[in-house]
Structures are given as C-alpha cells and as structure tokens.
C-alpha cells in the first residue's frame, strides 16, 4: 500500500485535510446555483450570498467533523484508514477537540443564520436548524444515517436541493417551480459524491456492519447506480430545455460530460480503497463542474 496516503500529516496540512476540502463544493455549488436563479427576478444581494455560503460551508465542515468524531468513537477508523478520514487516529487530534470544533461551527452558522433571517424571513431559521440537525444525525445519534442505505438520499436532499431552495428564498421570499426543477440534478450529484465515498469504503463498511447502499447492492450494481445518476442529471437538463422550462444555454453543462465518463471508468475493475481515491475525486470534480456550468448557463440566459 502506498505509504504517502497513510503518512502522518502535521501543522496546517493536518487541519486542512481534516475538514475534507474537496467535499466543500457540495456547499458552494448549491448556494451559487440558487443565487443565479434569482437573476430573472432581481439583482441578488451579494452580502446575503456570501453569508449563506459561509453558513453552508460551516455546516458542511461540522458534518465532516461529526463524521470524524463518531467514526472514531465507534471504532470504524484506524491507523490504516485510507483517504482523508481517520485524522484522529492518524494525525493525533484529540477527539474532544474535533467534537467541540464541530459544535462551535454549528453555533457560528446559527448566528449567521439569525442575521440572514433578520434580512429575509424567519422561516429560514427552521430550515437551517433542520439542516444542522441532519448534519449531526448523519454520523451521530442511536442510528446514524451513514450506517443506513439512506445516506445518499439524505445528503442529496439536505446538502443539495434544500440549500438551493434556501439560497433562492432568502433573496426573493418565495420559491418557484423552475427552482425546484433545476435543483433535482444537483441533489442527485451531491448524493453521488456520498455514494462514491461509500463505494470506496465498501469493504471496510461491510466488515464494520454498516448497511450503506453500496454494501446492500454490491460493488458492480452500486457503480451502475452512480453512473445512472450522471445520466439522469444530463437527461434532466435536456428535458428542461425540451419542455421550455429553461433555455438552451443550460446545455453548457455537457462540457462536464468527459469528467463523468472518467469517474465511471475509474471505478470499474478496482476494489481496494486506495485504488478508488481518484474515482472519488473525479466524482466530486464532476459535480462541481456540472453545478458551475449550470450557473453559468443561467447567467448567460439572463445577460444575452
């Protein structure tokens, strides 16, 4: 096994890896897309966008830290854990430090949320609280979501679809059918990032008794489901154009298709976690490209 993947990180590097920076696109993309959808109605409030982005990223990081803490407490991580998980056992973090940092980030995001509510609508407080609670229950509680077949669905719904809706709502004080329809492929792809992670960890999760969707489906079927999420996302965009929900500018998302093909190919024929790291990275990159290009398409439709 490649020792460079498992080596002990030090200084800023260990803190940077612990927050799992490559997962933060799952927060950035929905906020950016939800804000871009505001353009036909009004010019978005830039400060509201930044506040929503910071709060969403804080919740995402807190969710990652809760996952780090509870995986350690349940004995899922050890010194041989591949990837960015296992920072406590590999990089010497105190478990309580991770937990307190996660709780602090949740508190900070709630304070930002109060400010957002003061500028928009207090219903946002309820929606934000549900997102924070879901981030905790993903790894914590008596029956963690991460240990069930529902991890992909929950992450796609709360970290993809709901974030788009909230980002749009705080700017407009309403929710439109277009916003709901355009949020669907992003939700699928955020869930896809989760599935890619679970495919990578399938063998270890099975040994530890986790019942993730890839564990139940088996590796080949899980890879096919992931590929189908890619296909459905592109077909959904075509459908929006065909039924004149949105303009043909949204077809710019097809510039991300090579990355989707690459991610699918990288999963095939590999079973070791360390071999699947590039495939997981490509999946996250595909979701990022798809979401950014979708936002660009909306902006182009507005300005041209």
N, C-alpha and C positions, 0 to 999 in steps of 0.2 A: 504494500500500500504506500502511496506517495506520502512521505513524511511531511512535506511542505504544507499539506492540507491540515495536518493534525498538530503542527507546531504551536507552542505557547506564544500567544500574542502579548505585547507589552505596551505600556504608555497609551497614547491616543488611539493607536490601532485597535487595541482590545475593546475600548469603549465604542469605537466606530463600528466594529464588526458585531458587537453585542446588540446594537439597535437594528441590525439587519437592513442596511440602507437600500438594498435592491428591492425590498418589499414596499418602500415608501411611494413608489409610483402608483400603487393601488390606492393611495390617498390623493396624490396630486392630480391624476387623470380625471377622476370623477368631479373634483372641485373645478378644474379648468373647463371641463365639458359643460357642467351645469351653469357656469358663468357665461360661456359662449352662447348658450341657448337663450340668454336674456337679450341679446343684441336686437332682434326684431321688435322688441317691446320698449327698451330704453338702453341708455348707456350704463353699463354696470358700475356700481360703486367699487372702486379699486380697493379701498381700505376694507370693505366688507369681504372682498375676495381674499385678501391677504389674511385677515382674521380667521376666516373659515378654513383656509389652507393650513395655517399654523395649528388650529384646534384639531383638525382631522389628522394631521401628521403626529400630533402628540398622542392622540387616541391609538393610532396605528403602532407607534413605538411602545406605548404602555401595554398594548395587546401582546406584542412581541416579548416584552419583559415578563409579563404574567406567564406566557408560554415557557419562557426560560426557567422561571422560578418553579412552576408546578411540575414541569418535566423532571427537574432535579429532585423535587420532593418525592415524586412517585418512582424514582429510580430509572427513568427512561433514558436519561443521558449518562454517559460515562466518558472516560478519557479518550475512547476511540471513536466518539461520535463524529460523523463526517459533516462538514459544512459549517454554517455559522451558529447552529445550535450548540449547546453544551459549554457555553462560556464559563459557567460557574465551576465545572469540574476541570476544564482545560486551562482557563486563564486566571483562576484564583479569586474570582469575585465572591464576596460574602453573600449568601442567599438573601439575608435581610436587606442588604444594600439594593439588590435588584427589586425586591418587593416594594420597599419604600420609595424608590425612584419611580416605579410604575404608578403607585398611588399618588405621588406628587404630580406626575404628568396628567393624571386624570383630574386632579384638583385644579391645576392650571388651565386645562382645557375647559373646565366648567366655568371658571372665572371669565375666560374669553367668551364663552357661550352666553353668559349673563350680559356682557357688553353687546354682543350681536343681537340678543333679544331686545335690548333697550332701543336698538336702531331699527329693528324689524318687527318681530312678532314673538310673543311669549310661548306659543306652541312649539317653538324651536327648542325650548328647554326640555320638554317631554321627549322629543325626538332624539336630542343629543344624549339625554340620560339613558335611553334605551340602547343607543349605540355603545356607550361606555359600559353598561351592564353586560351587553353581549360580548364585548372585548374581554371582560373578566371571566365570564362563564364559558368562553371558548376553551380555556385551559383549567379554570378553577371550578369550585363547587363540587357537589357529590357525584355528578355525572357530566364531566366536561364534554362540550360539543365536539372537541377534537378527537375524542375517543369513539365517536359515533359515525355513521355514514352521512351525517348531515352537515359536515364541516364545509364542504364546497358550496352548498346551497346557502347556508347562513352567511358565510363570508361574502359571497356574491351579492346577497340581498342587502346586508347592512353596510359593507365597505365599498360597494359598487353602486347599486341602484339608489339606496336611500341617501347617500352622500350627494349624488347628482340632484335628487329632488330637493334636498335641504339647500344646496348651493343656489338653486334656481329660486326657491321660495323666499329666501332672505332678501333677494334682490327685487322680487316682483309682488310678494304677498299673495301668490296664487300658484297653482300647478296646472300645466296644460297637457293635453293628450300627446302632443309632439314630444314633450319632455319625458313622459312615461315611456313612449315607444322607443326613443333614442337611447334610453338608459338600459334597455334589455341586453344588447350585445356586450356592454361594458360589465354588467353584472355577470354574464356568462364567463367573460375572460378573467375577471377577478377570481371567480370560483375556479377557473382553470389554473391560476397560479397556485391556489391551495391544492388542487389535485396533483399538479406537477410535484409539489413538495411531498405529498403522500405517496406518490408512485416511487419517488426516490427512496423514501423511508419504509417501503412496504415490508421488507424482510424483518427489519427491527421492530416495526409496529406489530407485526404478526406474532413475534416472539414475546412481546410485552403484553399481548392480549387486547390491543386496540382494534376496534372494529371499523376502521375507516372504509370509505367506499372502494378504494383500490384493493384493500385486503379482502373484501367480500366479492368483488368482481374478478380478481386475479389480474396479474400484470398486463397480459395482452389485451383483455377487454377494457381495462382502465385506460390504456393508451388509445384505444379506438374511441372511447368516450371523450377523451381530451381532444382528439382530432376532430370529432364531431362538433365540439363546442366552437372550434375555429371555423368550421364550415358553416354552421348555423349563423355565426356572427356576420360573416360576409354575405350570406344569402339574405339576412335580415335587412342589411343596408340596401341591397338591390330591391327588396320588397318595399322599403320606404320610398324609393325613387319611383318604382312602377306604379304604386298607388298614390303618388303625388303628395305624400306626406312631407317630403323634403326634396331638395333639388339634386341634380346630378353631380353637384360639387362634392357630395358625400362619397362619391366613388374614389376619391383620392385615398381612401383607407386601403385600397387594394395595393398601394405601394408597400404595405406591411406584409403582403402575402408570402414573399420569399422567407421571411423570418418565421412565419407559421409552419411552412414546409420544413424548414431547417429544424425547428423544435421537435416536430413529429418524427423526423428521421433520426434525430439524436437519441430518442427514447428506445427505438427498436433494437432488439438484439442485445441489450445490456441489462444486467441485473444488480451489479454492485453499486452501492450508493455513490462512491467516488466517481464512477463512470458516468453517472446520471447528472452530476452537477452542471455540465454545460447545457444539457437539455432543459433543466430547471431555469437556468439563467436566460436561455433563449425564449422560454415561455413568458417570463416577466418582461423581456425586451419587446416581444410581440405585442403584449397588452399595452405597453407604453406607446409604441409606435401607432397602433390602431387608435388609441384614445386621442393622442395628439393630432393625428391626421384628421380624425373625425371633427375635432375642434377647429382645425384649420379650414376644413370644408365649410363649416357653419359660418366662420368669419368671412371666407371668400364669397359665400352666397349673400352675405349682408353688404359687403363693400363693392361688389361688382354688379 
